[in-house]
């Protein structure tokens, strides 16, 4: 019982950060849960399902708290088009990575983890350089986002994390306001993770040797739900100048932590 309370706390803390800063749930909580002795079959599929729920719930509350504004009325606004575009690209990539990596290639876990750590560190560094130079170029460049959306979707399918740090910084570097970038990333991650969850179920059906255990799902869901509701309000009330520094610093810290854990812990 005690261990499941720890799981609830871990998911609450990092989903609170994820749902407000747009990153951190899968990238940090996955290795922590693995260190507690849970298997990858218990952690990764459940994290993808929880990310789907968390992203959709927090995305709705981000809209309600006016961190973003979604509308299906034509012509579609930039925020809605960005979500649909990045979700489409991310969905294709997460489906590709789930089947390619977990079914066909099956590379060593070390290689996959090293790739995600380096990618996240680079995204954080790019953001910190942007803050250091004092550049606040918010010219919207939607075509620039496709690369970040593709990398983020691939990361999510590979290890259940590494989505938010890439896409939220990709949105910022593509000219999107920091608060908006974090909110958009949460909504997009909800859609992409839903596709990923379907892919994991399909993979389990296709391959009888694939073991998926949802033991952690109730605990993860409990911690995530409360965080998903609270985080959009936090994003709303804190000024953007805080997020402008916090988002790239947090992304860089996630990558460094992941790298240190990979080689030392």
Rosetta blueprint (number, residue, H / E / L):
1 X L
2 X H
3 X H
4 X H
5 X H
6 X H
7 X H
8 X H
9 X H
10 X H
11 X H
12 X H
13 X H
14 X H
15 X H
16 X H
17 X H
18 X H
19 X H
20 X H
21 X H
22 X L
23 X L
24 X L
25 X H
26 X H
27 X H
28 X H
29 X H
30 X H
31 X H
32 X H
33 X H
34 X H
35 X H
36 X L
37 X L
38 X L
39 X L
40 X H
41 X H
42 X H
43 X H
44 X H
45 X H
46 X H
47 X H
48 X H
49 X H
50 X H
51 X H
52 X H
53 X H
54 X H
55 X H
56 X H
57 X H
58 X H
59 X H
60 X H
61 X H
62 X H
63 X H
64 X H
65 X L
66 X L
67 X L
68 X L
69 X L
70 X L
71 X L
72 X L
73 X L
74 X L
75 X L
76 X L
77 X L
78 X H
79 X H
80 X H
81 X H
82 X H
83 X H
84 X H
85 X H
86 X H
87 X H
88 X H
89 X H
90 X H
91 X H
92 X H
93 X H
94 X H
95 X H
96 X H
97 X H
98 X H
99 X H
100 X H
101 X H
102 X H
103 X H
104 X H
105 X H
106 X L
107 X L
108 X L
109 X H
110 X H
111 X H
112 X H
113 X H
114 X H
115 X H
116 X H
117 X H
118 X H
119 X H
120 X H
121 X H
122 X H
123 X H
124 X H
125 X H
126 X H
127 X H
128 X H
129 X H
130 X H
131 X H
132 X H
133 X H
134 X L
135 X L
136 X L
137 X L
138 X L
139 X L
140 X L
141 X L
142 X H
143 X H
144 X H
145 X H
146 X H
147 X H
148 X H
149 X H
150 X H
151 X H
152 X H
153 X H
154 X H
155 X H
156 X H
157 X H
158 X H
159 X H
160 X L
161 X L
162 X L
163 X L
164 X H
165 X H
166 X H
167 X H
168 X H
169 X H
170 X H
171 X H
172 X H
173 X H
174 X L
175 X L
176 X L
177 X L
178 X H
179 X H
180 X H
181 X H
182 X H
183 X H
184 X H
185 X H
186 X H
187 X H
188 X H
189 X H
190 X H
191 X H
192 X H
193 X H
194 X H
195 X H
196 X H
197 X H
198 X H
199 X H
200 X H
201 X H
202 X H
203 X H
204 X H
205 X H
206 X H
207 X L
208 X L
209 X L
210 X L
211 X L
212 X L
213 X L
214 X L
215 X L
216 X L
217 X H
218 X H
219 X H
220 X H
221 X H
222 X H
223 X H
224 X H
225 X H
226 X H
227 X H
228 X H
229 X H
230 X H
231 X H
232 X H
233 X H
234 X H
235 X H
236 X H
237 X H
238 X L
239 X L
240 X H
241 X H
242 X H
243 X H
244 X H
245 X H
246 X H
247 X H
248 X H
249 X H
250 X H
251 X H
252 X H
253 X H
254 X H
255 X H
256 X H
257 X H
258 X H
259 X H
260 X H
261 X H
262 X H
263 X H
264 X L
265 X L
